[in-house]
Amino acid sequence: MDQTAPPVSGTKDLISVLAEMGQLTADQVAKARVELASSDKKQLEIVAGLGVTDEEALSKAQAAVLALPYFDQPALVLSPELLNLVPGTLAETYRVIPFAVDKVSNTLSVIMENPEDLTAIDFLEKRTGMRVAVWMTSPARLRLLIDQNYAQSLIGEVSEVLKKGEAEEEEAGVVTAETMAQIIKEPKIVEIVKKVLEYAIKNRASDIHIEPLENITRIRYRIDGILEEKLRLDRQYHAALVSRIKILSNMKIDEKRLPQDGRFTFRTEDGEVDLRISSLPTSHGEKIVMRLLQKNLKIPTLQELGLRGKALKNLEEAIIIPHGIVLITGPTGSGKTTTLYSLISKINTPKVNIITLEDPIEYQMAGVNQVQINPQAGLTFASGLRSFLRQDPNIIMVGEIRDEETAALAIQASLTGHLVFSTVHTNSAAGALPRLIDMKAEPFLLASSMTSIVAQRVLRKICSDCKESYTPEAAVVADIKEVLGNSFKGGEIVLYRGKGCDRCGQTGYLGRIGVFEVLPVSGRIAKLIMEQASAAAIEAQAVSEGMMLMKQDGYLKTLEGITTIEEVIRVAQT
């Protein structure tokens, strides 16, 4: 674990250390010395009075004065053993969290807000029977670490009932209905599930992964598109945890050999969250993935999504045409559905009949007839689309074109006077056309029906609280100029990044924004479609007509300080 050492040795006072760190000017140092000599105030109080409010810098300076190591990692995942050594109540009372045990030297390393709290140190040494080695961190970071581990973790409180139930399952290979019913109703298991969900909502997670490994159960959250491990549970709790979730989701708890899908609604103080549940049998047990779909969320505008300039203008022109197909492309998790909702909300008026076919319904839209597909009952994208045409629609949204039949019906609907919105999984806007031809769509029909294709990705935005500028290396500057070409306006290139703060969980990122390429189907591009030209040829023609590629859009957003060059390369490299 890479930690930050104190900036100087512990031989100087707080004022000197802060001066060396650049937090105090020479005038401020002189003023502080005068005040220190003429008053009874402590150095920390004097420094605060001078306007030094950077909590992180103050804590690092204090660590340096006391010659203590400093903990600056954004996250800390503790084992059950460590959590049991210092339970949550003690962590809150003494503002301390354990993070390592050295069995050779019998030493417990802890992170403290106040390392001079000798009462707390003495108590911990007597409780654990180990020598306590103290690390420092900022109060805000310590609060975050405690929340990350104790707020959602009930490991120390799980009863022996769960252990007994799991042991019986391992020995006999089966758990009776009565035993399992007892396990899944255990209050502590109910509470663990509740805390796992509350943490996800609090931290804006889109997915929760509950994964059985060889000896542990790992819980990860997808936050701003990135999976982050936040909790580890002893393997003995896995069966009960999974069974509880399956019961809530109306899934079969005795079926562990086949994948299952389910859903349920979780109510919080802030409203309701719909959860879509998927189970998958793995070599170590069942894996659960929960997708969070928050109800009553405001549908973002196209500008809020990140569309602008000519791309925005072209797309807005495409959706006011009363017929044709508007396609959104991109991999899973690229924000396609959200963009569809934004487009529909823009043209949603009482004068048009809008019908959607979705899997699942992620946003509730007033005035829109939304239908959830149900393959078990025979309601698929294709069968639903056939029925829609008898409902006198003006606008149809089909969640995804997955097969030949759906593609043919969508084209037919667009050619008979309907505006059709849908998605397809391709890496670029131009790549959607060969993909549809692979689905047996006739090129001449595609050329006549397609009006606009949008390719997109979502990337993380720089945290506004810790954003800083820097001058990039020459190779990066050259790459930016090459990619942007004529879009580069000249001048010195300055980029931005997040240093990491408590608000963003030390990641440097907070929130997401899209990068787009919008391909209007012009007359020349329609001709290329009929000729079954390659995606590269279609893209080249679109670029010559003014289309901006996703990577170019991303690089412009880096120059504006919205995101980082690393994020653009991560998500928009094609």
For each residue, the residues with C-beta under 8 A, 3 or more apart:
1: 73 100
2: 73
3: 69 70 71 72 73 135
4: 60 69 70 71 72
5: 69 70
6: 9 10 60 63 64 67 68 69 70
7: 17 20 21 60 61 64
8: 11 12 17 20 64
9: 6 12 64 67
10: 6 64 65 66 67 68
11: 8
12: 8 9 16 17 20 64 65
13: 16 17 43 65
14: 17 18 43 44 47 61 62 65
15: 18 19 24 29 32 33 36 43 46 47
16: 12 13 19 20 29
17: 7 8 12 13 14 20 21 61 64 65
18: 14 15 21 23 24 47 52 57 58 61
19: 15 16 22 23 24 26 29
20: 7 8 12 16 17
21: 7 17 18 57 60 61
22: 19
23: 18 19 52 54 57 61
24: 15 18 19 28 29 32 47 50 52
25: 28 29
26: 19 29 30
27: 30 31
28: 24 25 31 32 50
29: 15 16 19 24 25 26 32 33
30: 26 27 33 34
31: 27 28 34 35 50
32: 15 24 28 29 35 36 43 46 47 50
33: 15 29 30 36 37
34: 30 31 37 38
35: 31 32 38 39 41 46 49
36: 15 32 33 39 41 43 46
37: 33 34
38: 34 35
39: 35 36 46
40:
41: 35 36 45 46 49
42: 45 46
43: 13 14 15 32 36 46 47
44: 14 47 48 58 62
45: 41 42 48 49
46: 15 32 35 36 39 41 42 43 49 50
47: 14 15 18 24 32 43 44 50 52 58
48: 44 45 52 53
49: 35 41 45 46
50: 24 28 31 32 46 47
51:
52: 18 23 24 47 48 57 58
53: 48
54: 23 57 58
55: 58 59 138 139 140
56: 59 60 72 138 140 141 501
57: 18 21 23 52 54 60 61
58: 18 44 47 52 54 55 61 62 138
59: 55 56 62 63 70 136 137 138 139 141
60: 4 6 7 21 56 57 63 64 70 136
61: 7 14 17 18 21 23 57 58 64 65
62: 14 44 58 59 65 66 136
63: 6 59 60 66 68 69 70 115 136
64: 6 7 8 9 10 12 17 60 61 67
65: 10 12 13 14 17 61 62
66: 10 62 63 115 116 136
67: 6 9 10 64
68: 6 10 63 115 134 135 136
69: 3 4 5 6 63 135 136
70: 3 4 5 6 59 60 63 135 136 137
71: 3 4 99 111 135 136 137 141
72: 3 4 56 137 141 506
73: 1 2 3 76 506
74: 500 505 506 507
75: 145 148 228 230 505 506
76: 73 97 99 145 148 149
77: 148 149 229 230 231 232
78: 82 83 97 98 99 149 153 232
79: 82 83 232
80: 83 84 155 156 232 233 234
81: 84 85 101
82: 78 79 85 86 98 99 100 101
83: 78 79 80 86 87 88 149 150 153 155 156
84: 80 81 87 155 156
85: 81 82 98 101 108 127 128
86: 82 83 90 91 96 97 98 110 124 128
87: 83 84 90 91 156
88: 83 91 92 146 150 153 156
89: 92 93
90: 86 87 93 94 96 124 127
91: 86 87 88 94 95 96 97 146 150
92: 88 89 95 146 150
93: 89 90
94: 90 91 112 117 120 123 124
95: 91 92 112 113 114 117 120 139 142
96: 86 90 91 110 111 112 113 120 124
97: 76 78 86 91 110 111 142 145 146 149
98: 78 82 85 86 101 108 109 110 111
99: 71 76 78 82 109 110 111 135
100: 1 82 108 109
101: 81 82 85 98 107 108 109 130
102: 105 106 107 109
103: 106
104:
105: 102 131
106: 102 103 129 130 131
107: 101 102 130 131 132 133
108: 85 98 100 101 124 128 130 131 132 133
109: 98 99 100 101 102 132 133 135
110: 86 96 97 98 99 124 132 133 134 135
111: 71 96 97 98 99 134 135 136 137 142 145
112: 94 95 96 115 117 120 134 135 136 137 142
113: 95 96 136 137 139 142
114: 95 117 120
115: 63 66 68 112 134 136
116: 66
117: 94 95 112 114 120 121
118: 121 122
119: 122 123
120: 94 95 96 112 114 117 123 124
121: 117 118 124 125 132 134
122: 118 119 125 126
123: 94 119 120 126 127
124: 86 90 94 96 108 110 120 121 127 128 132
125: 121 122 128 129 130 131 132
126: 122 123 129
127: 85 90 123 124
128: 85 86 108 124 125 132
129: 106 125 126
130: 101 106 107 108 125
131: 105 106 107 108 125
132: 107 108 109 110 121 124 125 128
133: 107 108 109 110
134: 68 110 111 112 115 121
135: 3 68 69 70 71 99 109 110 111 112
136: 59 60 62 63 66 68 69 70 71 111 112 113 115
137: 59 70 71 72 111 112 113 141 142 145
138: 55 56 58 59 141 142 502
139: 55 59 95 113 142 143
140: 55 56 143 144 502
141: 56 59 71 72 137 138 144 145 502 506
142: 95 97 111 112 113 137 138 139 145 146
143: 139 140 146 147 502
144: 140 141 147 148 502 505
145: 75 76 97 111 137 141 142 148 149
146: 88 91 92 97 142 143 149 150 151
147: 143 144 150 151
148: 75 76 77 144 145 151 152 230
149: 76 77 78 83 97 145 146 152 153 231
150: 83 88 91 92 146 147 153
151: 146 147 148 195 199
152: 148 149 195 196 198 199 230 231
153: 78 83 88 149 150 156 195 231 233
154: 157 158 188 191 192 195
155: 80 83 84 158 233 234
156: 80 83 84 87 88 153
157: 154 188
158: 154 155 162 163 188 189 192 237
159: 162 163 186 188
160: 163 164
161: 164 165 182 183 186
162: 158 159 165 166 183 186 188 189 236 237 240
163: 158 159 160 166 167 236
164: 160 161 167 168
165: 161 162 168 169 175 179 180 182 183 239 240
166: 162 163 169 170 236 237 238 239 240
167: 163 164 170 171 236
168: 164 165 171 172 175 179
169: 165 166 172 173 174 175 239
170: 166 167 173
171: 167 168
172: 168 169 175
173: 169 170
174: 169
175: 165 168 169 172 179 180 183 239
176: 179 180
177: 180 181
178: 181 182
179: 165 168 175 176 182 183
180: 165 175 176 177 183 184 243 253
181: 177 178 184 185
182: 161 165 178 179 185 186
183: 161 162 165 175 179 180 186 189 239 240 243
184: 180 181 189 240 243 244 247 253
185: 181 182 189 190
186: 159 161 162 182 183 189 190 240
187: 190 191
188: 154 157 158 159 162 191 192
189: 158 162 183 184 185 186 192 193 237 240 241 244
190: 185 186 187 193 194 244
191: 154 187 188 194 195
192: 154 158 188 189 195 196 233 237 241
193: 189 190 196 197 241 244 245 248
194: 190 191 197 198
195: 151 152 153 154 191 192 198 199
196: 152 192 193 199 200 208 210 219 231
197: 193 194 200 201 208 266 273 275 290
198: 152 194 195 201 202 268
199: 151 152 195 196 202 203 205 221 230
200: 196 197 203 205 208 221 290 292
201: 197 198 204 205 268 270 273 292 294
202: 198 199
203: 199 200 221 223 505
204: 201 223 224
205: 199 200 201 208 221 222 223 292
206: 222 223 225 291 292 333
207: 221 222 289 290 291 292
208: 196 197 200 205 219 220 221 222 288 289 290 292
209: 218 219 220 221 222 227 287 288 289
210: 196 217 218 219 238 241 242 245 287 288 289 290
211: 217 218 219 220 282 287
212: 217 235 238 282 284 285 286 287
213: 216 217 218 235 284
214: 235 284
215: 235
216: 213 232 233 234 235
217: 210 211 212 213 232 233 234 235 237 238 241
218: 209 210 211 213 229 231 232
219: 196 208 209 210 211 229 230 231 232 233
220: 208 209 211 227 228 229 230
221: 199 200 203 205 207 208 209 227 228 230
222: 205 206 207 208 209 225 226 227 228
223: 203 204 205 206 226 228 505
224: 204 460 507 509 510 511 512
225: 206 222 333 458 459 460 512 571
226: 222 223 460 507
227: 209 220 221 222
228: 75 220 221 222 223
229: 77 218 219 220 232
230: 75 77 148 152 199 219 220 221
231: 77 149 152 153 196 218 219
232: 77 78 79 80 216 217 218 219 229
233: 80 153 155 192 216 217 219 237 238 241
234: 80 155 216 217 237
235: 212 213 214 215 216 217 238
236: 162 163 166 167
237: 158 162 166 189 192 217 233 234 240 241
238: 166 210 212 217 233 235 241 242 285
239: 165 166 169 175 183 242 243 285
240: 162 165 166 183 184 186 189 237 243 244
241: 189 192 193 210 217 233 237 238 244 245
242: 210 238 239 245 246 279 285 286 288
243: 180 183 184 239 240 246 247 253
244: 184 189 190 193 240 241 247 248
245: 193 210 241 242 248 249 277 288 290
246: 242 243 249 251 252 253 260 262 277 279
247: 184 243 244 250 251 253
248: 193 244 245 262 264 277
249: 245 246 262 263 264 275 277
250: 247 262 263 264
251: 246 247 255 260 261 262 277 279
252: 246 255 260
253: 180 184 243 246 247
254:
255: 251 252 258 260
256: 281 285 286
257: 281
258: 255 281
259: 278 279 280 281
260: 246 251 252 255 278 279
261: 251 276 277 278 279
262: 246 248 249 250 251 276 277 279
263: 249 250 274 275 276 277 360
264: 248 249 250 274 275 277
265: 272 273 274 275
266: 197 272 273 274 275
267: 271 272 273
268: 198 201 271 272 273
269:
270: 201
271: 267 268 294 295 296
272: 265 266 267 268 294 295 296
273: 197 201 265 266 267 268 292 293 294 295
274: 263 264 265 266 292 293 294 295 360
275: 197 249 263 264 265 266 290 291 292 293
276: 261 262 263 290 291 293 360
277: 245 246 248 249 251 261 262 263 264 288 289 290 291
278: 259 260 261 288 289 290 291
279: 242 246 251 259 260 261 262 286 287 288
280: 259 286 287 289
281: 256 257 258 259 285 286 287
282: 211 212 285 286 287
283:
284: 212 213 214
285: 212 238 239 242 256 281 282
286: 212 242 256 279 280 281 282
287: 209 210 211 212 279 280 281 282
288: 208 209 210 242 245 277 278 279
289: 207 208 209 210 277 278 280
290: 197 200 207 208 210 245 275 276 277 278
291: 206 207 275 276 277 278
292: 200 201 205 206 207 208 273 274 275
293: 273 274 275 276 360 362
294: 201 271 272 273 274 297
295: 271 272 273 274 364
296: 271 272 364
297: 294 363
298:
299: 338 341 342 345 363 365
300: 304 305 338 342
301: 304 305 342 346
302: 305 307 312 315 316 339 342 343 346
303: 306 307 308 312
304: 300 301
305: 300 301 302 335 338 339 342 513 514
306: 303 513 514 515 516 553 557
307: 302 303 311 312 315 514 516 518
308: 303 311 312
309: 312 313 548
310: 313 314 518 546 548
311: 307 308 314 315 516 517 518 547 548 553
312: 302 303 307 308 309 315 316 518
313: 309 310 316 317
314: 310 311 317 318 452 518 520
315: 302 307 311 312 318 319 326 343 452 454 518
316: 302 312 313 319 320 346
317: 313 314 320 321 520
318: 314 315 321 324 326 451 452 520
319: 315 316 326 343 346 347 419 452
320: 316 317 347
321: 317 318 324 419 451
322: 394 417 419
323: 414 415 416 417 418 419
324: 318 321 414 419 420 449 450 451 452
325: 410 411 414 420 421 422 449 450 451
326: 315 318 319 343 419 420 421 422 451 452 453 454
327: 401 422 423 424 432 450 452 453 454
328: 336 339 340 421 422 423 424 454 456
329: 336 423 424 425 426 427 428 429 431 432 453 454 455 456
330: 334 335 336 423 425 426 427 455 456 457
331: 334 425 427 457
332: 425
333: 206 225 458
334: 330 331 456 457 458
335: 305 330 338 339 456 457 458 512 514
336: 328 329 330 339 340 423 456
337: 340 341 358 362 399 423
338: 299 300 305 335 341 342 362
339: 302 305 328 335 336 342 343 454 456 514
340: 328 336 337 343 344 397 421 423
341: 299 337 338 344 345 362 363 365
342: 299 300 301 302 305 338 339 345 346
343: 302 315 319 326 339 340 346 347 421
344: 340 341 347 348 354 356 365 368 395 397 421
345: 299 341 342 348 365
346: 301 302 316 319 342 343
347: 319 320 343 344 352 395
348: 344 345 352 354 365 366 367 368
349: 352
350: 367
351:
352: 347 348 349 394 395
353: 369 391 392 393 394 395
354: 344 348 367 368 369 393 394 395 396 397
355: 368 369 370 371 388 391 393 395 396 397
356: 344 361 365 368 369 370 371 396 397 398 399
357: 371 373 381 384 385 388 396 397 398 399
358: 337 361 362 370 371 372 373 397 399
359: 372 373 381 399 400
360: 263 274 276 293 372
361: 356 358 364 370 372
362: 293 337 338 341 358
363: 297 299 341
364: 295 296 361 370
365: 299 341 344 345 348 356 368 370
366: 348
367: 348 350 354
368: 344 348 354 355 356 365
369: 353 354 355 356 391
370: 355 356 358 361 364 365
371: 355 356 357 358 379 384
372: 358 359 360 361
373: 357 358 359 379 380 381 384 399
374: 377 378 379
375: 378 379 380
376:
377: 374
378: 374 375 383
379: 371 373 374 375 383 384
380: 373 375 383 384
381: 357 359 373 384 385 398 399 400 401 402 403 406
382: 385 386 403 405 406 409
383: 378 379 380 386 387
384: 357 371 373 379 380 381 387 388 398
385: 357 381 382 388 389 396 398 406 409 410 413
386: 382 383 389 390 409
387: 383 384 390 391
388: 355 357 384 385 391 393 396 413
389: 385 386 393 409 413 416 418
390: 386 387
391: 353 355 369 387 388
392: 353
393: 353 354 355 388 389 396 418
394: 322 352 353 354 418 419
395: 344 347 352 353 354 355 418 419 420 421
396: 354 355 356 357 385 388 393 410 413 418 419 420 421
397: 340 344 354 355 356 357 358 420 421 422
398: 356 357 381 384 385 401 406 410 420 421 422
399: 337 356 357 358 359 373 381 422 423
400: 359 381 406 422 423 424 425
401: 327 381 398 406 407 410 422 423 424 436 439
402: 381 406
403: 381 382 406 407 439
404: 407 408 439 440 441
405: 382 408 409
406: 381 382 385 398 400 401 402 403 409 410
407: 401 403 404 410 411 436 439 440 441
408: 404 405 411 412 440 441
409: 382 385 386 389 405 406 412 413
410: 325 385 396 398 401 406 407 413 414 420 422
411: 325 407 408 414 415 441 442 445 446 449
412: 408 409 415 416
413: 385 388 389 396 409 410 416 418 420
414: 323 324 325 410 411 418 419 420 449
415: 323 411 412 445 448 449
416: 323 389 412 413
417: 322 323
418: 323 389 393 394 395 396 413 414
419: 319 321 322 323 324 326 394 395 396 414
420: 324 325 326 395 396 397 398 410 413 414
421: 325 326 328 340 343 344 395 396 397 398
422: 325 326 327 328 397 398 399 400 401 410
423: 327 328 329 330 336 337 340 399 400 401
424: 327 328 329 400 401 432 435 436
425: 329 330 331 332 400 435
426: 329 330 429 431 432 435 455
427: 329 330 331 431 455 574
428: 329 431 432 455 517 535 539 550 574
429: 329 426 432 453 454 455 517 518 519 539 542 547
430: 433 453 519 535 536 538 539 542
431: 329 426 427 428 434 435 455 535
432: 327 329 424 426 428 429 435 436 453 455
433: 430 436 437 446 450 453 529 535 538
434: 431 437 438 532 534 535
435: 424 425 426 431 432 438 439
436: 401 407 424 432 433 439 441 446
437: 433 434 440 441 443 446 532
438: 434 435
439: 401 403 404 407 435 436
440: 404 407 408 437
441: 404 407 408 411 436 437 445 446
442: 411 445 446
443: 437 446 447 529 530 531 532
444: 447 448 530
445: 411 415 441 442 448 449
446: 411 433 436 437 441 442 443 449 450 529
447: 443 444 450 521 526 527 529 530
448: 415 444 445 526
449: 324 325 411 414 415 445 446
450: 324 325 327 433 446 447 453 521 526 529
451: 318 321 324 325 326 520 521
452: 314 315 318 319 324 326 327 518 519 520 521
453: 326 327 329 429 430 432 433 450 518 519 521
454: 315 326 327 328 329 339 429 516 517 518 519
455: 329 330 426 427 428 429 431 432 516 517 519 550
456: 328 329 330 334 335 336 339 514 515 516 517 550
457: 330 331 334 335 514 515 550 554 571 572
458: 225 333 334 335 512 513 514 515 571
459: 225 512 513 514 515 554 563 567 568 570 571 572
460: 224 225 226 507 509 510 511 512 563 564 567
461: 509 510 511 512 513 562 563
462: 467 496 497 498 508 509 510 561 562 563 564
463: 466 467 498 500 501 503 504 507 508 509 510
464: 467 510
465: 501 503 504 510
466: 463 498 499 500 501 503 504 508
467: 462 463 464 496 497 498 499 561
468: 496 497 498 499
469: 494 495 496 561
470: 494 495 496 497
471: 492 493 494 495
472: 476 477 480 493 495 565
473: 476 477
474: 477 478
475: 478 479
476: 472 473 479 480 495 565
477: 472 473 474 480 481 493
478: 474 475 481 482
479: 475 476 482 483
480: 472 476 477 483 484 488 493 555 558 559 565
481: 477 478 484 485 488 493
482: 478 479 485
483: 479 480 551 552 555
484: 480 481 487 488 552 555 556
485: 481 482 488 552
486:
487: 484 548 552 556
488: 480 481 484 485
489:
490:
491:
492: 471
493: 471 472 477 480 481 559
494: 469 470 471 559
495: 469 470 471 472 476 558 559 561 564 565
496: 462 467 468 469 470 558 561 564
497: 462 467 468 470 508 564
498: 462 463 466 467 468 501 504 507 508 509 510 564
499: 466 467 468 508
500: 74 463 466 504 506 507 508
501: 56 463 465 466 498 504 506
502: 138 140 141 143 144 505 506
503: 463 465 466 510
504: 463 465 466 498 500 501 507 508 509 510
505: 74 75 144 203 223 502
506: 72 73 74 75 141 500 501 502
507: 74 224 226 460 463 498 500 504 510
508: 462 463 466 497 498 499 500 504 564
509: 224 460 461 462 463 498 504 567
510: 224 460 461 462 463 464 465 498 503 504 507
511: 224 460 461
512: 224 225 335 458 459 460 461
513: 305 306 458 459 461 557 562 563
514: 305 306 307 335 339 456 457 458 459
515: 306 456 457 458 459 550 551 553 554 557 568 571 572
516: 306 307 311 454 455 456 550 553
517: 311 428 429 454 455 456 547 548 549 550 553
518: 307 310 311 312 314 315 429 452 453 454 547 548
519: 429 430 452 453 454 455 525 538 539 542 547
520: 314 317 318 451 452 525 542 545 547
521: 447 450 451 452 453 525 526 529
522: 525 526 545
523: 526 527
524: 527 528 541 545
525: 519 520 521 522 528 529 538 541 542 545
526: 447 448 450 521 522 523 529 530
527: 447 523 524 530 531
528: 524 525 531 533 537 538 541
529: 433 443 446 447 450 521 525 526 532 533 538
530: 443 444 447 526 527
531: 443 527 528
532: 434 437 443 529
533: 528 529 537 538
534: 434 537 538
535: 428 430 431 433 434 538 539
536: 430 539 540
537: 528 533 534 540 541
538: 430 433 519 525 528 529 533 534 535 541 542
539: 428 429 430 519 535 536 542 543 547 549
540: 536 537 543 544
541: 524 525 528 537 538 544 545
542: 429 430 519 520 525 538 539 545 547
543: 539 540 546 547 549
544: 540 541
545: 520 522 524 525 541 542
546: 310 543
547: 311 429 517 518 519 520 539 542 543
548: 309 310 311 487 517 518 552 553
549: 517 539 543 552 553 574
550: 428 455 456 457 515 516 517 553 554 572 574
551: 483 515 554 555 568 572 573 574
552: 483 484 485 487 548 549 555 556
553: 306 311 515 516 517 548 549 550 556 557 572
554: 457 459 515 550 551 557 558 563 567 568 571 572
555: 480 483 484 551 552 558 559 565 568
556: 484 487 552 553 559 560
557: 306 513 515 553 554 560 562 563 568
558: 480 495 496 554 555 561 562 563 564 565 567 568
559: 480 493 494 495 555 556
560: 556 557
561: 462 467 469 495 496 558
562: 461 462 513 557 558
563: 459 460 461 462 513 554 557 558 567 568
564: 460 462 495 496 497 498 508 558 567 568
565: 472 476 480 495 555 558 568 569
566: 569 570
567: 459 460 509 554 558 563 564 570 571
568: 459 515 551 554 555 557 558 563 564 565 571 572 573
569: 565 566 572 573
570: 459 566 567 573
571: 225 457 458 459 515 554 567 568
572: 457 459 515 550 551 553 554 568 569
573: 551 568 569 570
574: 427 428 549 550 551
